[in-house]
């Protein structure tokens, strides 16, 4: 039944263009796709899914919070246009290299806990973040 609800939801996204909060937690999705019409999203939570690639988020210029925790992400990418992000959660992923965050100048909460980090670059703009969490992270 849950998959039928998700299918219906994704087929009718054009009717939800004013949606500001979308929580798709533990839904089993593996790709970020078919959400381009939700241009007014401010909060997007896709945690606890099998997502392994950050994609199709360019149109979310109003996004302030993105949660991709407990996924399968290895590379931080395709976030350049999300300049209004204030909260970003990548905890409990497979991220090894911290890069691709330099355009996120509004970011004040970054969670990178429980990753396997071996390289950190271009973090200078968010290093003064009041909330920067590396708890449980193994630095290689």
trRosetta pair geometry for C-beta under 8 A, 3 or more apart (Angstrom, degrees):
i j d omega theta_ij theta_ji phi_ij phi_ji
1 4 5.6 -55 -156 33 38 114
1 5 6.6 37 150 -19 68 102
2 5 5.7 -53 -152 33 36 112
2 6 6.5 34 151 -16 67 105
2 27 7.3 -158 160 -142 118 74
3 6 5.6 -52 -147 39 36 112
3 7 6.2 41 153 -22 66 104
3 28 7.7 -41 -89 63 93 138
4 7 5.6 -51 -146 35 31 113
4 8 6.4 33 154 -18 64 105
5 8 5.7 -54 -149 37 31 111
5 9 6.3 36 151 -23 64 106
6 9 5.4 -52 -146 34 33 116
6 10 6.3 25 160 -12 67 106
6 24 7.9 86 -121 -140 109 114
6 27 6.1 128 -94 -174 138 123
6 29 7.6 -167 -162 -66 144 104
7 10 6.1 -59 -146 41 28 104
7 11 6.2 25 156 -18 64 112
8 11 5.8 -61 -146 39 28 110
8 12 6.3 -1 163 3 65 116
9 12 6.5 -82 -149 48 22 93
9 13 7.2 55 154 -67 61 77
10 13 6.1 -8 -154 -37 36 111
10 34 5.2 48 -164 116 107 139
12 15 5.0 -26 171 26 91 117
12 16 6.9 84 122 -16 81 104
13 16 5.5 -72 -153 43 46 108
13 17 7.9 87 154 -66 68 62
13 34 6.6 164 -5 152 154 87
13 35 6.6 -142 -142 -120 151 48
13 37 5.0 130 131 57 106 123
13 38 6.4 -78 -169 -46 109 95
14 17 6.8 -1 -169 -47 40 100
14 37 5.4 -75 -97 -178 54 169
16 19 4.4 16 165 -29 98 123
16 37 7.4 100 69 108 75 109
16 38 6.4 -13 109 -97 99 94
17 37 5.5 -78 -96 159 87 92
17 38 6.7 -152 -127 -105 41 40
17 39 6.6 5 -164 29 87 88
17 40 6.6 87 154 5 60 112
18 40 5.5 -6 -145 47 36 156
19 22 6.0 59 146 -61 126 99
19 38 5.3 -42 65 -140 112 104
19 40 6.4 142 65 73 43 101
19 41 6.4 3 105 -83 85 77
20 40 5.6 -61 -86 131 70 97
20 41 6.2 145 -150 -128 32 34
20 42 4.7 7 -175 12 92 102
20 43 6.9 49 142 23 73 83
21 41 7.4 128 -79 -146 18 74
21 42 6.7 -33 -71 59 66 87
21 43 4.5 5 -120 61 79 111
22 35 7.6 161 117 -148 173 133
22 38 6.6 15 -37 180 145 158
22 41 5.8 -40 5 -125 113 121
22 43 7.1 174 32 95 54 68
22 44 5.3 4 64 -116 99 69
22 45 7.2 -170 100 33 57 66
23 43 7.7 -7 -62 124 81 106
23 45 4.5 4 -121 59 72 116
24 27 4.7 -47 177 -3 87 143
24 29 6.2 11 145 9 131 137
24 45 6.9 169 35 91 54 66
24 46 5.4 4 69 -111 100 67
24 49 7.1 18 120 -57 95 141
25 45 5.8 -15 -61 128 97 110
25 46 7.5 -174 -83 -148 50 18
25 47 5.3 0 -120 65 90 85
25 48 5.4 50 -170 44 76 116
25 49 7.7 -134 -145 -41 32 94
26 47 7.8 -13 -35 101 66 71
26 48 4.3 -21 -66 113 74 128
26 49 7.0 -155 -90 -70 21 68
27 49 6.1 -10 50 -97 76 115
28 49 6.5 -127 -50 -136 2 85
28 50 6.9 10 -163 3 45 108
29 32 7.8 85 139 -79 126 45
29 46 6.9 -74 72 -156 125 106
29 49 4.9 -12 61 -159 73 141
29 50 7.2 -161 98 44 35 79
29 51 6.7 16 108 -61 86 94
30 49 6.8 -155 -80 158 38 99
30 50 4.2 -26 -103 89 84 106
30 51 6.1 165 -162 -83 33 45
30 52 7.1 -2 -173 2 85 90
31 51 6.8 139 -89 -118 16 80
31 53 7.4 -2 -124 56 72 100
31 55 7.4 -32 -164 59 83 117
32 35 6.7 -62 180 22 77 127
32 46 6.7 -45 -92 -103 101 172
32 51 6.2 47 -38 -133 88 131
32 53 7.7 -129 20 91 97 72
32 54 7.0 15 18 -146 144 40
32 55 5.5 164 64 66 104 68
32 56 4.9 -169 115 58 93 109
32 57 6.5 -5 138 -53 148 91
33 55 7.5 6 -73 97 77 107
33 56 5.5 132 -101 -6 48 168
34 56 7.9 6 2 178 31 158
35 38 5.1 -37 178 22 83 120
35 41 7.9 16 162 -31 116 150
35 56 6.5 108 47 136 90 121
36 39 7.7 13 164 -62 52 82
36 56 6.5 -91 -66 -170 87 100
36 59 5.4 85 -152 20 73 152
38 41 4.8 47 140 -39 105 112
38 60 7.6 5 99 -93 86 97
39 59 5.4 -78 -107 154 86 108
39 60 7.1 -156 -139 -96 44 48
39 61 7.8 6 -168 29 86 85
39 62 7.2 86 155 14 62 117
40 62 5.9 -15 -150 59 39 155
41 44 5.4 42 163 -59 135 103
41 60 5.4 -38 67 -132 111 109
41 62 6.5 146 72 80 46 101
41 63 5.7 9 105 -87 93 87
42 62 5.6 -64 -87 137 69 97
42 63 6.3 161 -145 -122 27 36
42 64 5.0 2 -175 16 84 101
42 65 7.0 42 141 24 68 87
43 63 7.6 140 -72 -147 19 72
43 64 6.7 -33 -71 61 67 85
43 65 4.5 3 -120 62 78 113
44 60 6.9 -31 -21 -148 142 158
44 63 6.0 -30 3 -133 113 120
44 65 7.1 173 32 95 55 67
44 66 5.4 2 66 -115 99 70
44 67 7.2 -167 102 30 56 70
45 65 7.6 -10 -62 125 83 105
45 66 8.0 173 -83 -158 43 33
45 67 4.2 6 -124 53 75 122
46 49 5.5 -57 166 20 82 136
46 51 6.0 39 137 -16 126 150
46 67 6.7 168 34 88 54 70
46 68 5.6 3 70 -104 100 68
46 71 7.3 32 115 -76 95 132
47 67 4.8 -40 -45 137 108 107
47 68 6.6 175 -85 -145 62 13
47 69 4.5 3 -124 60 112 81
47 70 5.3 63 -176 45 87 101
47 71 7.1 -114 -136 -44 45 92
47 89 7.2 -18 -82 102 119 126
48 69 7.4 6 -39 96 63 77
48 70 4.5 8 -81 98 57 131
48 71 7.7 -85 -42 -68 9 64
49 70 7.8 101 18 103 44 85
49 71 5.8 0 68 -108 70 93
50 71 6.9 117 -159 -152 10 73
50 72 5.9 9 -165 -2 56 124
51 54 7.8 69 155 -78 119 52
51 68 6.3 -90 83 -152 136 103
51 71 4.4 -33 62 -153 86 132
51 72 6.6 177 84 37 38 80
51 73 6.6 2 111 -57 87 92
52 71 6.9 -168 -76 155 41 99
52 72 4.0 -32 -92 93 86 107
52 73 6.2 171 -150 -84 36 43
52 74 7.0 14 -170 -3 85 92
53 73 7.3 150 -76 -116 18 78
53 75 7.7 6 -123 56 67 99
53 77 7.8 -32 -163 59 74 117
54 57 6.6 -37 175 3 87 133
54 68 7.0 -51 -92 -89 99 171
54 73 6.4 44 -40 -129 92 126
54 75 7.6 -125 19 93 102 74
54 76 7.0 24 8 -148 149 41
54 77 5.4 164 61 66 111 69
54 78 4.9 -175 113 57 96 109
54 79 6.6 -18 147 -52 148 89
55 78 5.7 49 -100 71 46 174
57 60 5.2 -51 -173 25 73 121
57 63 7.3 -34 -174 -1 104 162
57 66 7.6 36 -148 -118 146 144
57 78 6.1 116 42 134 103 106
57 79 7.0 -7 88 -103 137 56
57 81 7.6 170 112 64 79 103
57 82 6.4 -16 138 -59 117 123
58 78 7.1 -80 -59 -175 84 94
58 81 4.8 59 -147 42 67 149
59 81 8.0 23 -46 114 17 143
60 63 3.9 35 150 -29 111 122
60 81 7.8 117 60 105 61 103
60 82 6.2 7 91 -104 95 97
61 81 6.2 -70 -89 155 82 96
61 82 7.1 -152 -114 -112 38 43
61 83 7.1 1 -150 36 80 87
61 84 6.4 82 165 6 57 119
62 84 6.2 -26 -145 64 24 155
63 66 6.0 41 162 -57 128 101
63 82 5.4 -40 69 -142 118 105
63 84 6.4 139 68 76 48 101
63 85 6.0 -1 110 -81 91 81
64 84 5.6 -62 -86 135 69 96
64 85 6.2 149 -149 -125 29 35
64 86 5.0 0 -173 17 88 99
64 87 6.7 47 141 23 72 88
64 106 7.9 -77 -133 122 77 135
65 85 7.3 131 -77 -146 21 74
65 86 6.8 -34 -70 61 70 81
65 87 4.2 4 -117 64 83 114
65 88 7.8 -161 -149 -69 46 41
66 82 7.0 -5 -26 -174 142 157
66 85 6.1 -37 4 -127 109 121
66 87 7.2 170 30 97 53 70
66 88 5.5 6 62 -117 95 70
66 89 7.2 -162 101 31 56 71
67 87 7.8 -11 -62 127 82 105
67 89 4.3 6 -124 53 73 121
68 71 5.1 -42 169 1 82 143
68 73 5.9 48 139 -23 127 145
68 89 6.7 168 37 89 52 71
68 90 5.9 3 73 -104 97 64
68 93 7.2 28 120 -75 94 135
69 89 4.6 -41 -44 138 108 108
69 90 6.6 163 -86 -157 63 10
69 91 4.4 6 -126 59 113 81
69 92 5.4 61 -176 46 85 99
69 93 7.2 -118 -138 -43 43 93
69 111 7.0 -17 -82 102 120 126
70 91 7.3 1 -37 97 66 78
70 92 4.5 6 -79 98 61 128
70 93 7.5 -112 -63 -68 10 65
71 92 7.9 113 19 101 49 81
71 93 5.5 0 63 -106 77 99
72 93 6.9 142 -140 -150 7 79
72 94 6.1 8 -166 5 53 120
73 76 7.4 65 156 -77 124 55
73 90 6.4 -89 77 -149 139 101
73 93 4.4 -26 57 -159 87 139
73 94 6.6 176 81 43 39 77
73 95 6.1 4 110 -63 91 93
74 93 7.4 -156 -71 154 34 104
74 94 4.7 -29 -91 96 75 104
74 95 6.3 159 -156 -94 28 44
74 96 6.7 3 -170 4 80 94
75 95 7.3 148 -76 -123 16 78
75 97 7.1 4 -121 56 69 104
75 100 7.8 83 164 -8 78 152
76 79 6.7 -32 173 -1 88 131
76 90 6.9 -44 -90 -97 107 161
76 95 6.3 40 -38 -134 93 127
76 97 7.5 -131 22 94 94 74
76 98 6.7 32 13 -138 143 45
76 99 6.3 165 66 66 109 52
76 100 4.3 -176 114 61 94 126
76 101 6.6 -14 143 -49 146 89
77 100 5.4 -106 -94 -125 41 161
78 100 7.8 3 14 -171 35 135
79 82 5.0 -59 -170 31 73 119
79 85 7.3 -28 -175 -5 111 155
79 88 7.9 39 -148 -122 149 142
79 100 5.8 99 36 149 107 102
79 101 6.9 -3 85 -101 139 54
79 103 7.2 173 111 62 80 108
79 104 6.4 -15 137 -58 119 118
80 100 7.5 -86 -58 -166 77 80
80 103 4.8 70 -147 28 60 157
81 103 7.7 -1 -53 126 21 149
82 85 4.6 41 141 -32 106 116
82 103 7.8 109 56 104 60 110
82 104 6.6 0 92 -100 88 96
83 103 5.9 -78 -92 154 85 95
83 104 6.8 -159 -123 -112 42 43
83 105 6.5 4 -159 31 87 89
83 106 6.4 92 158 2 59 112
84 106 5.6 -1 -146 41 31 159
85 88 5.6 43 164 -58 131 103
85 104 5.2 -37 64 -143 116 109
85 106 6.2 146 69 75 45 103
85 107 5.6 7 105 -82 93 86
86 106 5.3 -66 -81 137 72 99
86 107 6.2 166 -139 -117 28 33
86 108 5.3 -13 -167 27 84 92
86 109 6.5 45 142 22 71 95
87 107 7.6 150 -63 -142 17 70
87 108 7.5 -36 -71 63 61 69
87 109 4.3 -6 -114 69 77 118
88 101 7.8 -168 69 -124 166 114
88 104 7.0 -6 -30 -170 145 159
88 107 6.0 -25 1 -132 117 118
88 109 7.1 159 27 94 56 68
88 110 5.3 2 64 -115 99 70
88 111 7.1 -165 99 29 55 71
89 111 4.3 5 -123 54 71 122
90 93 5.3 -54 172 6 82 138
90 95 5.9 32 151 -22 130 149
90 110 7.9 -6 18 -173 99 77
90 111 6.5 171 37 90 55 69
90 112 5.5 7 72 -106 104 64
90 115 7.0 16 124 -63 101 137
91 111 4.6 -42 -42 140 106 109
91 112 6.6 169 -83 -154 61 8
91 113 4.2 8 -126 57 109 86
91 114 5.4 62 -175 42 80 101
91 115 7.4 -122 -138 -37 39 93
91 133 7.1 -20 -80 102 117 121
92 113 7.0 -1 -36 97 68 82
92 114 4.3 9 -80 95 60 133
92 115 7.6 -120 -68 -63 11 67
93 114 7.7 115 18 103 47 84
93 115 5.6 1 64 -101 77 101
94 115 7.0 136 -147 -143 7 80
94 116 6.6 -9 -158 25 55 107
95 98 7.1 67 152 -76 122 67
95 112 6.8 -88 75 -152 141 98
95 115 4.3 -24 57 -153 89 139
95 116 7.3 163 76 47 43 61
95 117 6.5 5 111 -83 86 79
96 115 7.4 -154 -69 161 34 103
96 116 5.5 -20 -95 95 77 85
96 117 6.1 149 -157 -121 34 33
96 118 4.9 -5 -177 20 94 99
96 119 6.8 41 139 25 78 88
96 140 7.4 -30 -146 34 95 128
97 117 7.4 132 -80 -145 19 71
97 118 6.7 -38 -74 62 67 79
97 119 4.4 -6 -119 68 84 107
97 120 7.8 -176 -161 -77 52 32
97 121 7.3 -3 -178 14 95 103
98 101 7.0 -23 174 0 84 127
98 112 6.7 -7 -97 -126 122 159
98 117 6.1 9 -28 -139 103 122
98 119 6.9 -162 28 102 66 58
98 120 4.3 4 54 -120 119 70
98 121 6.7 166 89 30 69 55
98 123 6.0 19 128 -68 124 121
99 119 7.4 -10 -34 115 108 104
99 120 7.9 170 -57 -158 69 33
99 121 4.5 11 -93 64 100 104
99 122 5.7 73 -138 39 71 113
100 122 7.6 111 -9 78 22 133
101 104 5.0 -55 -170 29 71 121
101 107 6.9 -38 -175 10 108 166
101 110 7.5 39 -149 -120 151 143
101 122 6.5 160 56 111 75 97
101 123 6.4 33 67 -107 128 63
101 125 7.4 -163 122 64 86 104
101 126 5.7 -52 141 3 127 142
102 122 4.3 -57 -63 170 111 122
102 124 7.8 25 -118 47 88 82
102 125 5.8 105 -147 15 55 132
104 107 4.2 41 140 -29 108 124
104 125 7.2 146 71 103 62 123
104 126 6.3 11 89 -65 103 127
105 125 5.5 -72 -105 174 69 131
107 110 5.8 43 166 -59 122 104
107 125 7.8 85 45 118 109 94
107 126 4.8 -17 88 -113 124 119
107 129 6.2 -41 123 -98 86 124
108 129 5.3 167 -149 -144 40 81
108 130 5.5 19 180 25 98 95
108 131 6.6 66 143 31 67 89
109 129 6.7 171 -69 -179 22 119
109 130 7.4 -30 -76 70 69 84
109 131 4.2 5 -118 74 74 123
110 126 5.7 67 -28 162 147 134
110 129 5.4 35 10 130 105 175
110 131 7.0 158 29 103 53 73
110 132 5.2 7 62 -118 99 70
110 133 7.1 -169 98 27 55 71
111 131 7.7 -20 -63 140 79 103
111 133 4.5 -2 -122 57 69 120
112 115 5.5 -56 172 12 82 134
112 117 6.9 46 153 -59 127 135
112 132 7.8 -4 17 -174 103 73
112 133 6.5 165 35 87 58 65
112 134 5.5 -7 78 -101 98 66
112 137 6.1 23 121 -77 88 144
113 133 5.0 -35 -44 136 103 104
113 134 6.2 147 -89 -169 57 15
113 135 4.4 -7 -120 63 117 75
113 136 4.9 58 -178 45 91 105
113 137 5.9 -125 -142 -42 36 91
114 135 7.5 -8 -33 99 74 68
114 136 4.2 -8 -69 110 74 125
114 137 6.2 -91 -35 -76 14 60
115 137 5.1 -3 49 -124 72 99
115 138 7.7 -136 97 37 42 67
116 137 7.5 -169 -77 -163 21 73
116 138 5.3 -10 -119 67 65 101
116 140 6.1 29 174 -23 85 121
117 120 6.6 33 173 -59 125 91
117 134 7.5 -61 14 -145 148 112
117 137 5.5 14 7 176 113 123
117 138 7.3 164 31 82 67 48
117 139 5.3 -28 79 -108 93 67
117 140 7.0 179 89 16 37 81
118 139 7.1 136 -95 -168 39 56
118 140 4.0 -34 -91 68 95 103
120 123 5.5 -26 173 -13 103 137
122 125 7.6 -6 169 12 73 98
123 126 5.8 -75 -168 59 68 91
123 127 5.2 91 130 -62 90 93
124 127 5.5 -33 -134 1 30 122
126 129 4.8 12 178 -40 75 118
126 132 7.2 133 142 -95 92 117
127 132 7.2 11 -144 -74 39 163
129 132 4.6 111 77 -56 115 98
134 137 4.4 -71 -179 24 80 135
134 139 8.0 18 174 -55 132 106
